[in-house]
Amino acid sequence: MKSTKEEIIGLLVTMKAKSGKEQDVKNFLLSGLALVNNEPQTVSWFAFQIDESTFGIYDTFKVEAGRQAHLTGEVAKALLANAENLLESFDVNVSIRPVSVLASNHKAGTQNKGLLVIMKAKAGKSTDVENFLQVGKQLVGDEPKTLSWYAIKLDDMTYAIFDTFAEDTGRDAHLTGKIAATLMENAPIILENFEATAIQKIDILASK
């Protein structure tokens, strides 16, 4: 796998399963992989689980036409068709968030574990956050067990990091590595009310 792909834009989707529907949501996401494999313009696609009832999808595209094709494709149609039955208060205008991919890095391997970190820049510090994320791309190149790493922009003030690993040892190494240390060191200066609890451990259910 190349260290970079042509990934410029993406989508970050979060959803909460209704009580008793957790396994159904998981099964739905697992079935989505076969559908998204038939979308040539979807560069990367991840289905993940944050906790017992919270799930998500993160995917990337080279061009807007690819993102729009995905939003009108079979995965999106199936999601909307099942949302009322499976999901708690799912709102497409809130739960499906278009994002920009600021930087990414990739290595070969089976992706089973991950991290999702959402952070908000302090007023006037958005450029500093973006500069930090570009530094992060360089640092993660020296982490052999970090398989995918994305720096994402959700809006003018909100950013995220999404990364994946084969196993817990790789994730733990990342959490005790240079990027995490640099993040915690700079957080009081550039981020709004950032706490370590914002670093969410996730399970990767399926990926393209």
Summary of the structure (lengths in Angstrom):
residues: 208
radius of gyration: 16.5
end to end distance: 12.2
largest distance: 44.4
contacts: 666
relative contact order: 0.20
helix: 38%
strand: 35%
